[in-house]
């Protein structure tokens, strides 16, 4: 019977990398801005659109409805977002950033970009280009696998 080395298994490596970086960033966002990682993701997605629904956030961030609902409730209570009925469908609520939410988004983006910059300093410019290409291909392959299942 062959030994399966988990530390050499690509999905495991990707998961560990993601969790390590996310934990580090989440601690910083929590201490500086009082935001969880999921709340930050919601703020970025909302800020990238004029108005967005909770379902759209779920789809873009690959988060479940309960996680997004919890983040939205907290962000609304902190007056970082506001909800309004959709003119096309009264059952749906459109989510917008408030001026305070836009300010936090503006303040937090350089922090996020700085983490990315620090991580990428470990790579050469050709490795960064290769990484971009490889991650795009892996994401496409994962999406293909997901649609087959």
Secondary structure, DSSP 8 states (H G I E B T S, - for coil): -----GGG-HHHHHHHHHHHHHHHHHHHHHHHHS--HHHHHHHHHHHTSSSB-HHHHHHHHT--HHHHHHHHHHHHHTTSEEEEE-SS-TTSEEEEE-HHHHHHHHHHHHHHHHHHHHHHTTS-HHHHHHHHHHHHHHHHHHHHHHHH-
